[in-house]
Amino acid sequence: MPPTEAAWLAGLIDGDGTISLTRRHRNEHRQLEISIANTDFALLKTVKSCVGLGRICLLYTSDAADDYFWVLFSGGGGGGGG
């Protein structure tokens, strides 16, 4: 990834994103999760294209706008490949 794209992505994660350790079940090891929530679906498609991984999901639908999020889990789980 070129440095300018990496800087753009870092700014987007800093402004609209979340970095956390999660687990889906009590007995699982924690996974790193990086996500970005936004109403601009095209922006999240660009993020997915830049990173080459992750999944875009519909978070919430309202009369004003749809909310989407892009998510990536470490270890290939969850949103890692789709």
C-alpha angles and dihedrals in degrees: 000000000000116000093247092055091046090052091048091050092047090052092049092050090046092051105034104009143087131214114196146148111244141169128195097208132031095245097048126100115250119265129208110246125192117186140169123198119203142144092229106090092184090056091054090047087056090051091051091048092049094049096036092218141065139069133264115217136179107249103180139349122212136160090261102050144326116258118217134181135202114212135185125186125197118242094036093278126136108347098008101107111018 
